[in-house]
Amino acid sequence: MTIRNAMTVDVEDYFQVSAFEPYIERDHWERIPCRVEANTDRILALFDAAGIQATFFTLGWVAERYRGLVRRIVDNGHELASHGYSHVRVTQQQPKEFRADIEKTKKLLEDTAGVAVKGYRAASYSIGADNLWALDELAEAGHAYSSSIYPVKHDLYGMPEAPRFAFRPRGEGGILEIPITTLRVAGRNLPCGGGGFFRLYPYTVSRWALRRVNRVEDQPGMFYFHPWEIDPDQPRQDGLSARTRFRHYLNLGRMEERLQALLRDFAWGRMDQIFLEGRTHS
């Protein structure tokens, strides 16, 4: 039997990424042309053509403005999950602020789509060793799982000592954490779960890594990307650092073709079905 991997989309617009925080104020978001609805609709069409279902971690800010999009996600058989309200990293919030944010977003998504929201993903994978209290807040708010820890060493995020596959950081009875997929190479965890690394590596490297996770480790992988990553025509921002410009715009024009290859080469499903219901094979 073939292992099914989890396909996930972080539904946010190009100007909402954490790397743009020094350049674009949140109170300016309303004045910037949005492209998230059209890009997410393109993704829905890609998934429909491939015959797969996925999980969409959606910002409350987006859901509030594009309620029809949220309903289309659910109507197409996909899982709706929370990405917080306005992409504020958990490292920038105190417990009371975080609790208000996740409760507000969960209610907004559920009221809009009429389905229970079980999953949560922190902005920029900003849950780690220093703020595991956030997982307790998520459980208290009614989430069944989180996908917020990246077991790598990175300048912006990461908890390299964390387990590489689904685990319960707060012990039995605590919330399930599903880390971004990595491959263990030469004593280090190699990112192979999507995002900028998927645009950086040749596709053959990404395919090899995920196949190894499936075939050698016998584990389902989890892949993520953003709607803006299939949009090479998005407005370019001025004044960015060289590092930010490289990370954000690298190979945007190749992303959709690589994504289509990934959809063909592996079996895919929703986070809740694979990790909560145990439907890991097709």
Rosetta blueprint (number, residue, H / E / L):
1 M L
2 T L
3 I E
4 R E
5 N E
6 A E
7 M E
8 T E
9 V E
10 D E
11 V E
12 E L
13 D L
14 Y H
15 F H
16 Q H
17 V L
18 S H
19 A H
20 F H
21 E L
22 P L
23 Y L
24 I L
25 E L
26 R H
27 D H
28 H H
29 W H
30 E H
31 R H
32 I L
33 P L
34 C L
35 R L
36 V H
37 E H
38 A H
39 N H
40 T H
41 D H
42 R H
43 I H
44 L H
45 A H
46 L H
47 F H
48 D H
49 A H
50 A H
51 G L
52 I L
53 Q L
54 A L
55 T E
56 F E
57 F E
58 T E
59 L L
60 G H
61 W H
62 V H
63 A H
64 E H
65 R H
66 Y L
67 R H
68 G H
69 L H
70 V H
71 R H
72 R H
73 I H
74 V H
75 D H
76 N L
77 G L
78 H L
79 E E
80 L E
81 A E
82 S E
83 H L
84 G L
85 Y L
86 S L
87 H L
88 V L
89 R L
90 V H
91 T H
92 Q H
93 Q L
94 Q L
95 P H
96 K H
97 E H
98 F H
99 R H
100 A H
101 D H
102 I H
103 E H
104 K H
105 T H
106 K H
107 K H
108 L H
109 L H
110 E H
111 D H
112 T H
113 A H
114 G L
115 V L
116 A L
117 V L
118 K L
119 G E
120 Y E
121 R L
122 A L
123 A H
124 S H
125 Y H
126 S L
127 I L
128 G L
129 A L
130 D L
131 N L
132 L L
133 W H
134 A H
135 L H
136 D H
137 E H
138 L H
139 A H
140 E H
141 A L
142 G L
143 H L
144 A L
145 Y E
146 S E
147 S L
148 S L
149 I L
150 Y L
151 P L
152 V L
153 K L
154 H L
155 D L
156 L L
157 Y L
158 G L
159 M L
160 P L
161 E L
162 A L
163 P L
164 R L
165 F L
166 A L
167 F E
168 R L
169 P L
170 R L
171 G L
172 E L
173 G L
174 G L
175 I L
176 L E
177 E E
178 I L
179 P L
180 I L
181 T L
182 T E
183 L E
184 R E
185 V E
186 A L
187 G L
188 R E
189 N E
190 L E
191 P E
192 C L
193 G L
194 G E
195 G L
196 G H
197 F H
198 F H
199 R H
200 L H
201 Y L
202 P L
203 Y H
204 T H
205 V H
206 S H
207 R H
208 W H
209 A H
210 L H
211 R H
212 R H
213 V H
214 N H
215 R H
216 V L
217 E L
218 D L
219 Q L
220 P L
221 G L
222 M E
223 F E
224 Y E
225 F E
226 H L
227 P H
228 W H
229 E H
230 I H
231 D L
232 P L
233 D L
234 Q L
235 P L
236 R L
237 Q L
238 D L
239 G L
240 L L
241 S L
242 A H
243 R H
244 T H
245 R H
246 F H
247 R H
248 H H
249 Y H
250 L L
251 N L
252 L H
253 G H
254 R H
255 M H
256 E H
257 E H
258 R H
259 L H
260 Q H
261 A H
262 L H
263 L H
264 R H
265 D H
266 F L
267 A E
268 W E
269 G E
270 R L
271 M H
272 D H
273 Q H
274 I H
275 F H
276 L H
277 E L
278 G L
279 R L
280 T L
281 H E
282 S L
